[in-house]
Amino acid sequence: MALFKVHSDLDYADVVLRSLVAECFSYFLPGVVSCLSDVSSRDETVGYKLIQVSVKATGRIMSLLMQDYSKDSVNNANLVQAKLVSHQNYYSKNSTEETVKSGTKKNIFDSYMEGTRNPEWFAKSDNFLSRFLMNYRKLTQHSITQVRKELSEMCCLLIQTCSRTIPKSQRYLVEILVILSEDPDSEVSQMCQKELNEIFIDQNKFLINMMYNSFEETFSEIPTVFNGIDEEQKLATLKLTTGYINILGRNLQLHDSFRKFLLILLHLCEFEVNTSIFVEYKTQDLDDDHDGGTSLELWKNLKFLTDDKLRTQFSCLCYNLVKKELFETVSDFLITTYDNEEEQKEATYFLNELILGLKNNSVEVKRDLIETIFHHYIDPSRWYLSVAMESDEMPSLINIKNNIQQSALNVYGIGIIADVLQENFKPFLMQSLFLVLTKAGSKQLFIRAAGKKALKCIANACNYSNVISLLNDNMDYFVFYIERGLKNDSFKGDVFDVMEVVITYGDEKTLQNLHSIVEEVLVLSCDKFKQKRIFSYLRIFQVFLKSVMRWFNVHEPSPVLKTKAQKKSEELQNFKVTGLDDIEEIKNFSDEIMDKSAEELYQEDMKLKKEQTEKENLESEDGIYRKPEPPYHIKLTVDILKRSLNFLPSKEQKRKFLVLKILRDGVEIIKDFEDELLPIVHLIWSPLVGRFRDKNDPVVISYSFQLLCTLGRVSKDFIRSRTAK
């Protein structure tokens, strides 16, 4: 190694010196790069600093050995020869005979003079280095920013100094820069973007053409990569594709392969249709009013974009398509594809992400296209899809699953359009609001989740503080459609879905606007020709009663466990003796303390009671007691309870469950109005007793027992005496 030593007083920045050192160390290039590459490819357990230093050393050594010095200041062969001879003389004087023999030194010198870096050597070295640089792409996903920054500096250095000598390896260097141009760290991304922009400024045709070719090769690899299991490689491939879009811009649409690129992205949006996503979740898991850990988009079960990071990166890709003015070309392609039923879900998902990319961009220019997409979404043939087996069409299970996903995507797309257009969405409000409400009240929980999300987006876009304000401000609009739907014999039940959403989100003002509609439903429930709609009627009754409980703060008291001492204390407090107020006096009560016998005390109590009764009779103008009128919501609740009782003996289990829930909520609402409560309890008693005879249905018995407990609590002795019999 003594031959390759560089004296410390020599200028390292000297191009001639760098050339001489490169000639000497060219023999070591394969071994050094192999060792450093092995260190860089290790996992993070070795510590990020070791990986960072190895990347830095790789860049410095490769730039030293692979730089083309002939284009700089090394054109004089005599100067190079003189420098090399001077170094040979220096080492000859200072080397010991034990270490290096003179003949051996001459042989070594001659061998290195014969191994000068020539075009053939550069080509072989480039081919060798490309295999190692390919593996450095993994470091673009390293968790430590310093490592990614060092990697970007290495690539910039090699492109600046070795662009002529490593044409094959340049592809991987550019790919790394493209990936890191989308890095979350601003310093890293700006450094890479600056270097890539320099390529276009310098009009380096070789690198520009290479980037176009690399882009085509990259997106062609997407199907293969996403059929694998390496999540980091999937993310890196998407980042690389996004980076190429950002760099190459709208010129991509001029290439013949652009349509192939869009088809591959469409394939990437493929949905997985299986039973796993249609399992039953708790309602609050799918309710966007809850901040639980469950995603609001459980219906988005994508086959390839399975991870949140992948979906986020795909959204970033769509944003760059819009940013580079490719929205019109891509949206035209997707609208055409939307008409193909087999790829409709994928096209809808892609369109939604593309529209979302318009946010914070110039939307006004794209308004015509957005309007076209909007009308595609709300087209009746695509909006009203069969999502239940009991429908007249009787679709297959696979079709139902597809329809559920498509319906959720359509209504979610309306919400995205509202979110992007903001105030400009108001012209579309009357066309879409009722349709969105039908989905927000859907029996299918996944469609309901997407509908509620869209409803919140619409309220926010139209400058309403919340959904309640949106509904109250457009109540006349809902009432008109609901009344028309109730009178139409051919409707499919969407009216009840809308009523359910309006009542659920509404407040006390909603009661004033909807009481006539609830009364209309009560009348319709008596029509024997409309018995198929009974379950929908009962659903409306249940939702209405739940909302009344919420509006008027009616709660079922939770059971309280009390000790014997607490119970005894309450009994003493309830036991009142005339003339005694203190608990201790009551405990020590006797005739001697009161100076009166029990008979005399009884006579006094009776006299006071008689005087109070006479006073009340005198206060009444005509001597007849007039019962105060109950509030309107109490009257409506009583009517609902009386009507629901008729369906309690039903043979359908679901209907019995619903009726029992309605009765339980209803008696809670009217518990403070004894004159209305006791007649209802009397009417409930006989049908309720019959439910306890359903020995083969323990669930019905359980629901019936819960109702019985509620009746016992609110009516007290009235129901206890009957139960004892």
C-alpha positions in Angstrom: 0.0 0.0 0.0 3.0 2.3 0.3 2.9 2.8 -3.4 -0.6 4.3 -3.2 0.1 6.7 -0.3 -0.5 10.4 -1.1 1.7 12.8 0.7 -0.1 15.3 3.0 1.5 18.3 1.5 0.1 17.6 -2.0 -3.0 19.4 -3.2 -6.0 17.0 -3.1 -8.2 19.3 -5.1 -5.6 19.2 -7.9 -7.3 17.5 -10.9 -4.0 16.0 -12.0 -3.4 14.5 -8.6 -7.0 13.1 -8.6 -6.3 11.5 -11.9 -3.1 9.9 -10.7 -4.8 8.6 -7.6 -7.7 7.3 -9.7 -5.2 5.4 -11.9 -3.6 3.9 -8.9 -6.8 2.8 -7.0 -8.8 1.7 -10.1 -7.8 -1.9 -9.3 -9.5 -1.6 -5.9 -12.8 -0.3 -7.1 -14.8 -3.6 -7.2 -13.7 -4.7 -3.7 -14.2 -1.3 -2.1 -17.7 -0.8 -3.6 -18.7 -4.4 -2.7 -17.8 -3.9 0.9 -19.4 -0.5 1.3 -22.5 -1.7 -0.5 -22.8 -4.6 2.0 -22.6 -2.2 4.9 -25.2 0.1 3.4 -27.6 -2.7 2.8 -27.7 -3.8 6.5 -30.7 -3.2 8.6 -31.0 -0.3 11.1 -29.8 -2.4 14.0 -26.2 -1.4 13.1 -27.0 2.2 13.6 -27.7 4.9 11.1 -24.3 6.6 11.4 -22.5 3.6 10.0 -24.8 3.4 7.0 -24.5 7.2 6.5 -20.7 7.1 6.5 -20.6 4.1 4.1 -22.9 6.0 1.6 -20.7 9.1 1.9 -17.6 7.0 1.3 -19.2 5.3 -1.7 -20.0 8.6 -3.3 -16.6 10.1 -2.8 -14.6 7.0 -4.0 -16.8 6.4 -7.0 -16.6 10.1 -8.0 -12.8 10.0 -7.7 -12.3 6.8 -9.7 -15.1 7.2 -12.3 -14.6 10.9 -13.1 -13.6 11.7 -16.7 -10.6 13.9 -16.2 -9.8 14.1 -19.9 -12.5 16.8 -20.3 -11.0 19.0 -17.5 -7.3 20.0 -17.2 -5.6 16.8 -17.9 -4.9 17.0 -21.6 -1.1 17.1 -21.4 0.2 13.6 -21.4 3.8 14.8 -20.5 2.4 16.5 -17.4 0.7 13.4 -16.2 3.8 11.3 -16.9 6.0 13.8 -15.0 3.7 13.8 -12.0 3.6 10.0 -12.0 7.4 9.7 -12.2 7.9 12.2 -9.4 5.6 10.2 -7.2 7.4 7.0 -8.1 10.8 8.6 -7.3 9.4 9.8 -3.9 8.2 6.4 -2.9 11.4 4.7 -4.1 13.5 6.9 -1.8 11.4 6.3 1.3 10.6 2.6 0.9 12.6 0.0 2.8 14.1 -3.1 1.2 12.2 -5.4 3.7 8.8 -4.1 2.6 9.1 -3.7 -1.2 12.0 -4.9 -3.4 13.1 -2.6 -6.2 12.2 -5.2 -8.9 8.8 -5.8 -7.4 8.1 -2.0 -7.3 9.0 -1.7 -11.0 6.7 -4.6 -11.8 3.8 -3.0 -9.9 4.4 0.3 -11.5 4.5 -1.2 -15.0 1.3 -3.2 -14.3 -0.6 -0.1 -13.2 0.7 1.9 -16.2 -0.7 -0.9 -18.4 -4.0 -0.8 -16.6 -4.8 2.8 -17.4 -8.5 3.7 -17.2 -9.7 3.6 -20.8 -13.1 3.5 -22.4 -13.2 -0.3 -22.1 -12.4 -0.1 -18.4 -15.1 2.6 -17.8 -17.7 0.4 -19.6 -16.9 -2.7 -17.5 -16.8 -0.6 -14.3 -20.2 1.0 -15.2 -21.7 -2.4 -15.8 -20.4 -3.6 -12.5 -21.5 -0.5 -10.5 -25.0 -0.5 -11.9 -25.7 -3.8 -10.1 -24.8 -2.2 -6.7 -26.5 1.2 -7.3 -29.7 -0.7 -8.0 -29.8 -1.8 -4.4 -29.3 1.7 -3.0 -33.0 2.4 -3.9 -34.0 0.7 -0.7 -32.3 3.5 1.3 -34.9 6.0 -0.1 -37.3 4.5 2.4 -34.9 4.7 5.3 -36.5 6.1 8.5 -33.5 8.4 9.3 -33.5 11.7 7.4 -29.7 12.0 7.5 -29.2 8.8 5.6 -31.6 9.9 2.9 -29.9 13.3 2.7 -26.5 11.6 2.3 -27.9 9.4 -0.4 -29.2 12.4 -2.3 -25.8 14.1 -2.0 -24.1 11.0 -3.3 -26.3 10.9 -6.4 -25.9 14.6 -7.1 -22.2 14.3 -6.9 -22.0 11.3 -9.2 -24.2 12.9 -11.8 -22.2 16.1 -11.8 -18.8 14.5 -12.1 -19.3 11.1 -13.8 -22.2 11.7 -16.3 -20.1 10.6 -19.3 -18.5 7.5 -17.8 -21.4 5.8 -16.2 -24.3 6.0 -18.7 -25.8 2.7 -17.5 -25.6 3.5 -13.8 -27.0 7.0 -14.3 -30.5 5.5 -14.6 -30.5 4.3 -11.0 -29.0 7.6 -9.8 -31.8 9.5 -11.5 -34.4 7.1 -10.1 -33.1 7.7 -6.6 -33.2 11.4 -7.1 -36.8 11.2 -8.5 -38.0 9.1 -5.5 -36.3 11.5 -3.1 -37.8 14.5 -4.9 -41.1 13.4 -3.2 -39.4 13.0 0.2 -41.3 14.4 3.2 -38.2 16.3 4.3 -38.2 19.6 2.4 -34.4 19.9 2.4 -33.9 16.5 0.7 -36.7 17.0 -1.8 -35.6 20.5 -2.8 -32.0 19.3 -3.3 -33.1 16.5 -5.6 -35.6 18.7 -7.5 -32.9 21.3 -8.1 -30.5 18.7 -9.5 -33.2 17.2 -11.8 -34.2 20.7 -13.1 -30.5 21.3 -13.9 -30.7 18.3 -16.3 -33.5 20.1 -18.3 -31.8 23.5 -18.1 -28.6 22.0 -19.5 -30.7 20.2 -22.1 -28.9 16.9 -21.5 -30.8 15.0 -24.2 -29.2 11.7 -23.1 -30.5 12.0 -19.6 -33.9 13.4 -20.7 -34.5 10.5 -23.1 -33.3 8.1 -20.4 -35.9 9.5 -18.0 -38.7 9.0 -20.5 -37.5 5.4 -21.0 -37.1 4.9 -17.3 -40.6 6.2 -16.7 -42.1 3.7 -19.1 -40.1 0.9 -17.6 -41.1 1.9 -14.1 -44.9 2.0 -14.7 -44.6 -1.2 -16.6 -43.2 -2.8 -13.5 -46.1 -1.7 -11.3 -48.3 -4.9 -11.9 -45.3 -7.1 -11.1 -44.3 -5.1 -8.0 -47.8 -4.9 -6.6 -48.4 -8.6 -7.0 -45.4 -9.1 -4.6 -45.2 -8.8 -0.9 -42.5 -6.1 -0.5 -44.4 -3.1 0.8 -41.4 -0.8 0.7 -40.8 -1.6 -2.9 -44.4 -0.8 -3.7 -44.2 2.6 -2.0 -40.8 3.3 -3.7 -42.3 2.4 -7.1 -45.3 4.7 -6.6 -43.0 7.5 -5.4 -40.8 7.0 -8.5 -43.8 7.2 -10.8 -45.0 10.3 -9.0 -41.6 11.9 -9.3 -41.4 11.3 -13.0 -44.8 12.9 -13.5 -43.7 15.9 -11.6 -40.5 16.3 -13.6 -41.6 15.3 -17.1 -45.0 17.2 -16.9 -47.6 17.4 -19.5 -45.3 16.2 -22.2 -46.1 12.7 -21.0 -49.5 12.8 -22.8 -47.7 13.1 -26.2 -46.1 9.6 -25.8 -47.8 6.6 -27.2 -47.4 4.8 -23.9 -49.5 7.3 -21.9 -52.7 5.3 -22.4 -51.0 2.2 -21.2 -49.9 4.1 -18.2 -53.5 5.1 -17.4 -54.7 1.5 -17.8 -52.0 0.3 -15.3 -53.1 3.0 -12.8 -56.7 1.9 -13.4 -55.7 -1.7 -12.7 -54.0 -0.5 -9.5 -57.4 0.8 -8.3 -59.0 -2.7 -8.5 -61.4 -3.6 -5.7 -61.4 -6.8 -3.7 -64.9 -8.2 -3.7 -65.3 -10.7 -0.9 -67.3 -11.3 2.2 -64.7 -10.0 4.6 -65.6 -6.4 4.2 -69.3 -7.0 4.6 -69.1 -8.2 8.1 -71.3 -6.5 10.7 -69.7 -3.6 12.5 -71.1 -1.6 15.3 -73.0 1.4 14.1 -70.7 3.8 15.9 -67.7 2.3 14.1 -69.2 3.6 10.8 -70.6 6.8 12.2 -68.5 9.8 11.3 -69.6 11.6 14.5 -67.4 9.3 16.5 -63.7 9.6 16.7 -62.9 6.0 17.1 -60.1 4.1 15.6 -62.2 2.5 12.9 -61.8 4.0 9.5 -64.8 5.7 7.9 -63.9 4.1 4.6 -64.2 0.4 5.4 -66.0 0.0 2.1 -62.8 0.9 0.3 -61.3 -2.6 0.2 -58.7 -2.2 -2.6 -56.8 -5.2 -3.8 -53.4 -3.6 -4.3 -53.5 -0.3 -2.4 -54.0 -2.1 0.9 -51.9 0.2 3.1 -52.7 3.8 4.1 -49.2 4.9 2.9 -49.9 3.5 -0.5 -53.3 5.1 -0.8 -51.8 8.5 0.4 -49.0 8.2 -2.3 -51.6 7.3 -4.9 -53.5 10.5 -3.9 -50.2 12.4 -4.3 -49.7 10.9 -7.8 -53.2 12.2 -8.8 -52.4 15.6 -7.3 -49.3 15.8 -9.6 -51.4 14.8 -12.6 -53.6 17.7 -11.9 -50.7 20.0 -11.1 -49.1 19.2 -14.5 -52.3 20.1 -16.3 -53.2 16.5 -17.2 -56.6 16.6 -15.6 -58.6 16.9 -18.8 -56.8 14.1 -20.6 -57.0 11.7 -17.6 -60.6 12.6 -16.8 -61.8 12.1 -20.4 -60.2 8.6 -20.3 -61.9 7.8 -17.0 -65.3 9.1 -18.0 -65.2 6.9 -21.0 -64.1 4.0 -18.9 -66.9 4.8 -16.3 -69.5 3.5 -18.9 -67.9 0.1 -18.8 -69.6 -1.7 -15.9 -66.7 -4.1 -15.3 -64.3 -1.2 -14.5 -66.8 1.3 -13.1 -65.7 1.0 -9.5 -62.0 1.5 -10.4 -62.8 4.5 -12.7 -64.9 6.1 -9.9 -62.2 5.7 -7.3 -59.6 7.1 -9.7 -61.9 10.0 -10.6 -62.5 10.8 -7.0 -58.8 11.0 -6.2 -58.2 13.1 -9.3 -61.0 15.6 -8.4 -59.5 15.8 -4.9 -56.2 16.8 -6.5 -58.0 19.9 -7.8 -58.2 21.3 -4.3 -56.1 24.4 -3.9 -55.7 24.5 -7.7 -57.5 26.5 -10.3 -60.9 24.9 -10.2 -62.8 27.4 -12.3 -61.1 26.2 -15.5 -62.2 22.6 -14.9 -65.8 23.4 -13.9 -67.4 22.0 -17.1 -65.6 18.7 -16.6 -66.6 18.5 -12.9 -70.2 19.1 -13.9 -70.0 16.3 -16.4 -68.6 14.0 -13.7 -71.3 15.1 -11.3 -74.1 14.2 -13.7 -72.5 10.9 -14.4 -72.6 10.1 -10.7 -76.2 11.1 -10.1 -77.5 9.4 -13.2 -80.5 7.2 -12.1 -79.2 4.1 -13.8 -76.0 4.4 -11.7 -77.4 5.9 -8.5 -80.3 3.5 -7.8 -78.5 0.2 -7.6 -79.9 -3.0 -6.0 -78.2 -3.5 -2.6 -80.5 -6.1 -1.0 -81.7 -9.6 -1.8 -85.3 -8.7 -1.2 -85.5 -6.3 -4.2 -87.6 -7.2 -7.2 -84.6 -7.8 -9.4 -83.1 -10.5 -7.2 -79.5 -9.8 -8.2 -76.7 -12.3 -7.3 -74.6 -11.9 -4.2 -71.6 -10.7 -6.2 -73.7 -8.0 -7.9 -75.0 -6.8 -4.6 -71.4 -6.5 -3.2 -70.4 -4.6 -6.3 -73.4 -2.3 -6.1 -72.7 -1.5 -2.4 -69.2 -0.4 -3.3 -70.3 1.5 -6.3 -73.1 3.3 -4.4 -70.6 4.3 -1.7 -68.1 5.5 -4.2 -70.7 7.6 -6.1 -72.0 9.4 -3.0 -68.5 9.8 -1.6 -67.6 11.4 -5.0 -70.4 14.0 -4.6 -68.9 14.9 -1.2 -65.5 15.3 -2.8 -66.9 17.6 -5.5 -68.6 19.7 -2.8 -65.3 19.8 -0.9 -63.4 21.0 -3.9 -65.9 23.5 -5.3 -66.8 25.0 -1.9 -69.2 28.0 -2.5 -69.4 27.1 -6.2 -71.2 23.9 -5.2 -74.5 25.8 -4.4 -75.9 25.5 -8.0 -75.6 21.7 -7.5 -77.2 21.6 -4.0 -80.8 21.2 -5.0 -79.9 18.4 -7.5 -77.9 16.4 -5.0 -79.1 17.0 -1.4 -82.1 14.7 -1.5 -80.1 12.0 -3.3 -77.3 12.2 -0.7 -79.8 11.9 2.1 -81.2 8.7 0.7 -77.7 7.2 0.9 -77.0 8.7 4.4 -80.1 6.8 5.6 -79.4 3.6 3.8 -79.9 0.3 5.7 -76.4 -0.8 4.4 -73.9 0.5 6.9 -71.1 1.1 4.4 -73.3 3.2 2.1 -74.5 5.1 5.2 -71.0 5.9 6.3 -70.1 7.3 2.8 -73.4 9.3 2.7 -72.9 10.9 6.1 -69.4 11.9 5.1 -70.7 13.5 1.9 -73.4 15.3 3.9 -70.8 16.9 6.2 -68.8 18.0 3.1 -71.8 19.6 1.5 -72.7 21.5 4.8 -69.2 22.7 5.1 -69.0 23.8 1.4 -72.2 25.8 1.6 -71.0 27.7 4.7 -73.3 25.9 7.2 -72.0 25.5 10.7 -73.2 21.8 10.8 -75.6 19.4 9.1 -78.5 20.4 11.4 -78.3 24.0 10.0 -78.2 22.6 6.5 -81.3 20.6 7.0 -83.3 23.3 8.9 -82.5 25.8 6.2 -83.8 23.4 3.5 -86.7 21.9 5.4 -89.4 23.0 2.9 -87.5 21.2 0.2 -87.4 17.9 2.2 -91.1 18.1 3.2 -92.1 18.5 -0.4 -90.2 15.5 -1.6 -91.2 13.4 1.4 -94.9 14.2 1.0 -94.8 13.5 -2.7 -93.0 10.2 -2.0 -95.5 9.0 0.6 -98.4 9.6 -1.8 -96.6 7.8 -4.7 -97.3 4.0 -4.7 -94.3 3.2 -6.9 -91.6 4.6 -4.6 -88.9 2.3 -3.4 -88.7 3.4 0.3 -86.0 6.1 -0.1 -88.4 8.6 1.5 -88.2 6.8 4.8 -84.4 6.8 4.6 -84.5 10.6 4.1 -87.0 11.0 7.0 -84.7 8.9 9.2 -81.7 11.1 8.5 -83.6 14.4 8.9 -85.1 13.3 12.2 -81.8 11.9 13.4 -79.8 15.1 12.7 -82.7 17.5 13.5 -83.6 19.4 16.7 -86.8 20.7 18.2 -87.4 22.9 15.1 -87.5 19.7 13.1 -90.5 18.5 15.2 -92.5 21.6 14.2 -91.9 20.9 10.5 -92.2 17.1 10.5 -95.2 16.5 12.8 -97.6 16.5 9.9 -95.5 13.9 8.1 -95.4 11.7 11.1 -99.1 11.9 11.4 -99.4 11.0 7.7 -97.2 7.9 8.4 -99.6 7.0 11.2 -102.5 7.1 8.8 -100.7 5.1 6.1 -99.8 2.4 8.6 -103.5 1.7 9.0 -103.9 1.1 5.2 -104.2 -2.7 4.7 -103.0 -2.3 1.1 -99.6 -1.0 2.3 -98.7 -3.7 4.7 -95.4 -4.3 2.9 -94.2 -1.0 4.2 -94.9 -1.7 7.9 -91.3 -2.3 8.8 -90.4 1.1 7.3 -93.2 2.8 9.2 -92.0 1.2 12.4 -88.4 2.4 11.7 -89.7 6.0 11.4 -91.5 5.6 14.7 -88.4 4.3 16.4 -86.1 7.0 15.0 -88.6 9.7 15.9 -89.0 8.5 19.5 -85.2 8.3 19.9 -84.9 11.8 18.7 -87.6 13.1 21.0 -85.7 11.5 23.9 -82.6 13.4 22.7 -84.4 16.7 22.1 -86.2 16.7 25.5 -83.3 15.1 27.5 -85.2 11.9 28.4 -82.9 9.2 29.9 -83.5 5.8 31.4 -82.1 6.0 34.9 -79.3 3.6 35.6 -79.8 1.2 38.5 -78.2 2.3 41.8 -77.1 -0.2 44.4 -77.8 0.9 48.0 -76.7 -0.4 51.3 -79.1 -1.3 54.1 -78.2 1.8 56.0 -79.0 4.0 53.0 -82.3 2.3 52.5 -83.2 2.8 56.2 -82.3 6.4 56.0 -84.5 7.0 53.0 -87.4 5.2 54.7 -87.1 7.5 57.7 -87.0 10.6 55.5 -90.2 9.4 53.8 -91.9 8.9 57.2 -93.3 12.2 58.3 -95.0 12.9 61.6 -97.0 16.1 62.1 -95.0 18.5 64.2 -91.7 16.6 63.8 -89.0 17.5 61.3 -85.8 16.2 62.9 -84.7 12.6 62.2 -83.7 12.1 65.8 -87.1 13.2 67.0 -88.8 10.8 64.7 -86.6 7.9 66.0 -87.5 8.8 69.6 -91.2 9.4 68.8 -93.6 8.7 71.7 -96.9 9.9 73.1 -95.1 11.5 76.1 -92.8 13.6 73.8 -95.7 14.9 71.7 -98.2 15.4 74.6 -100.7 13.9 72.2 -102.0 10.4 71.6 -101.8 8.7 68.2 -105.6 9.1 67.8 -105.4 12.9 68.3 -102.6 13.2 65.8 -104.6 11.2 63.2 -107.6 13.5 63.7 -105.4 16.6 63.1 -104.0 15.1 59.8 -107.5 14.4 58.5 -108.7 17.9 59.4 -105.7 19.5 57.5 -106.4 17.3 54.5 -110.1 18.3 54.4 -109.3 22.0 54.6 -106.8 21.6 51.7 -109.4 19.9 49.6 -112.0 22.5 50.2 -109.5 25.3 49.3 -108.8 23.6 46.0 -112.5 23.3 45.2 -113.0 27.0 46.0 -110.2 28.1 43.6 -111.8 26.3 40.7 -114.3 28.6 38.9 -116.9 26.1 38.0 -116.0 23.4 40.6 -114.8 21.0 37.8 -111.2 19.8 37.6 -109.7 20.5 34.2 -106.7 18.3 33.2 -103.9 20.4 31.6 -103.2 19.6 28.0 -100.0 17.6 27.4 -97.3 18.9 25.1 -97.7 18.0 21.4 -94.8 15.6 21.4 -96.5 13.6 24.2 -99.7 13.4 22.2 -97.8 12.2 19.1 -95.9 9.6 21.2 -99.1 8.2 22.6 -100.5 7.8 19.1 -97.4 6.1 18.0 -97.5 3.7 20.9 -101.2 2.8 20.3 -100.5 2.1 16.6 -97.3 0.1 17.3 -99.2 -2.2 19.7 -101.1 -3.6 16.8 -98.0 -5.2 15.4 -96.7 -6.7 18.7 -98.4 -10.1 18.1 -96.6 -10.3 14.6 -95.0 -13.6 13.6 -92.0 -11.8 12.2 -89.2 -11.7 14.8 -87.6 -8.4 13.5 -90.9 -6.7 13.6 -91.5 -7.8 17.2 -88.1 -6.6 18.3 -88.7 -3.2 16.7 -92.2 -2.8 18.4 -90.7 -3.8 21.8 -88.0 -1.1 21.4 -90.7 1.5 20.4 -92.8 0.7 23.4 -89.9 0.9 25.8 -88.8 4.3 24.5 -92.3 5.6 24.4 -93.2 4.9 28.0 -90.0 6.5 29.0 -91.0 9.7 27.2 -94.5 9.9 28.8 -93.6 8.6 32.3 -94.2 12.1 33.8 -97.7 12.3 32.4 -99.7 9.9 34.5 -103.0 10.4 32.7 -101.5 9.4 29.4 -99.1 6.7 30.9 -101.6 4.5 32.8 -104.0 3.9 29.9 -101.0 3.0 27.6 -99.7 0.6 30.3 -103.1 -1.0 30.5 -103.2 -1.5 26.7 -99.6 -2.9 26.6 -100.2 -5.5 29.4 -102.2 -8.1 27.5 -100.1 -8.3 24.3 -96.9 -8.2 26.4 -98.0 -11.2 28.6 -98.5 -13.2 25.4 -94.8 -12.7 24.4 -93.7 -14.6 27.5 -95.3 -17.7 26.0 -92.8 -17.7 23.1 -90.6 -20.2 24.8 -88.8 -21.0 21.6 -87.6 -17.5 21.2 -85.5 -16.5 24.2 -84.4 -13.2 22.6 -88.1 -12.0 22.4 -88.6 -13.0 26.0 -85.5 -11.0 27.0 -86.8 -7.9 25.2 -90.2 -8.4 26.8 -88.8 -8.7 30.3 -86.8 -5.4 29.7 -90.1 -3.7 28.7 -91.8 -5.2 31.8 -89.1 -3.8 34.1 -89.5 -0.4 32.5 -93.3 -0.5 33.0 -92.8 -1.5 36.6 -90.5 1.4 37.2 -92.6 4.1 35.6 -96.1 3.0 36.7 -95.1 1.5 40.1 -98.0 0.0 42.0 -100.3 0.0 38.9 -98.2 -2.7 37.2 -96.9 -4.5 40.3 -100.4 -5.6 41.3 -101.0 -7.1 37.9 -97.7 -8.8 37.8 -98.3 -10.4 41.2 -101.5 -12.0 39.9 
